[in-house]
Amino acid sequence: MIKSTSSVHLRSFASYMPEEKRLYVYLMNMLEKPQPISIKIEGYDVESILQAWELVGKGPDDVDPVWQKCTAFSDPLNVRVSRTSITVLEYRL
């Protein structure tokens, strides 16, 4: 794992695979509304976002959330995460 910053309602985690130059960012949005997220990666240039997935339901009490591929992001460092969701982003650096 590598250092990331979080807030009370938005948690973030990250891991890096240097041999493959891949960065994984995990975002947990605990609010019941979508949130814009800015990702800053110091010392690296983002080559591309390889894939993005999310676990999302109808709200915090949904016992049957759906694991689905995210729609394309126009800017891979400025994303919008769905409400009450877990989003996984895979970057090539």
C-alpha positions as CSV (number, residue, x, y, z in Angstrom):
1,M,0.0,0.0,0.0
2,I,1.0,3.6,-0.5
3,K,0.0,6.8,1.2
4,S,-3.3,8.4,0.3
5,T,-5.6,10.9,2.0
6,S,-9.2,10.5,3.0
7,S,-12.1,12.4,4.5
8,V,-14.8,11.2,6.9
9,H,-17.2,10.1,4.1
10,L,-14.7,9.3,1.4
11,R,-12.0,6.8,2.1
12,S,-9.1,6.1,-0.3
13,F,-6.4,3.5,-0.5
14,A,-3.7,2.8,-3.1
15,S,-1.3,0.1,-4.1
16,Y,1.5,0.2,-6.7
17,M,3.1,-2.6,-8.7
18,P,6.5,-1.1,-9.8
19,E,7.4,-4.0,-12.1
20,E,4.3,-3.4,-14.2
21,K,4.1,0.3,-13.5
22,R,0.5,-0.1,-12.4
23,L,-1.2,2.0,-9.7
24,Y,-4.5,0.8,-8.1
25,V,-6.7,3.4,-6.4
26,Y,-9.6,2.3,-4.2
27,L,-12.3,4.8,-3.4
28,M,-15.1,4.3,-0.9
29,N,-17.9,6.9,-1.1
30,M,-20.1,6.6,2.0
31,L,-22.3,9.6,1.0
32,E,-25.7,9.1,-0.7
33,K,-24.7,11.5,-3.5
34,P,-22.0,11.2,-6.2
35,Q,-18.7,12.9,-5.4
36,P,-16.1,14.5,-7.7
37,I,-12.6,13.3,-6.9
38,S,-9.2,14.8,-7.9
39,I,-6.3,12.4,-7.9
40,K,-2.8,13.7,-7.6
41,I,0.1,11.4,-8.2
42,E,3.4,13.0,-7.3
43,G,6.5,12.1,-9.2
44,Y,4.7,10.1,-12.0
45,D,3.0,10.8,-15.2
46,V,-0.2,8.9,-15.9
47,E,0.0,7.1,-19.2
48,S,-3.6,5.9,-19.1
49,I,-6.4,4.5,-17.1
50,L,-6.6,0.8,-17.9
51,Q,-9.9,0.0,-16.3
52,A,-12.3,1.2,-13.7
53,W,-14.9,-0.8,-11.8
54,E,-17.5,0.0,-9.1
55,L,-19.6,-1.8,-6.5
56,V,-22.8,0.3,-6.3
57,G,-26.3,-0.2,-5.0
58,K,-29.4,1.8,-4.5
59,G,-28.2,3.1,-1.1
60,P,-26.4,2.1,2.1
61,D,-29.1,-0.5,3.0
62,D,-29.0,-2.3,-0.4
63,V,-28.1,-5.9,0.2
64,D,-27.7,-6.7,-3.5
65,P,-25.2,-4.2,-5.0
66,V,-23.9,-4.6,-8.5
67,W,-20.2,-4.9,-9.6
68,Q,-20.0,-3.1,-12.9
69,K,-17.5,-1.5,-15.2
70,C,-17.4,2.3,-15.0
71,T,-18.2,4.5,-18.0
72,A,-15.1,6.2,-19.5
73,F,-13.7,9.2,-17.8
74,S,-12.7,12.2,-19.9
75,D,-10.0,13.1,-17.5
76,P,-8.4,10.1,-15.7
77,L,-7.3,12.2,-12.7
78,N,-10.7,13.9,-12.2
79,V,-13.3,11.3,-11.7
80,R,-16.8,11.2,-10.3
81,V,-17.7,8.3,-8.0
82,S,-21.2,7.0,-7.6
83,R,-23.2,7.4,-4.3
84,T,-22.5,4.8,-1.6
85,S,-20.0,2.9,-3.8
86,I,-16.6,1.4,-3.9
87,T,-14.6,2.3,-7.0
88,V,-11.4,0.7,-8.2
89,L,-9.2,2.5,-10.7
90,E,-6.2,0.9,-12.5
91,Y,-3.7,3.3,-13.9
92,R,-0.6,2.7,-16.1
93,L,2.2,5.1,-15.1
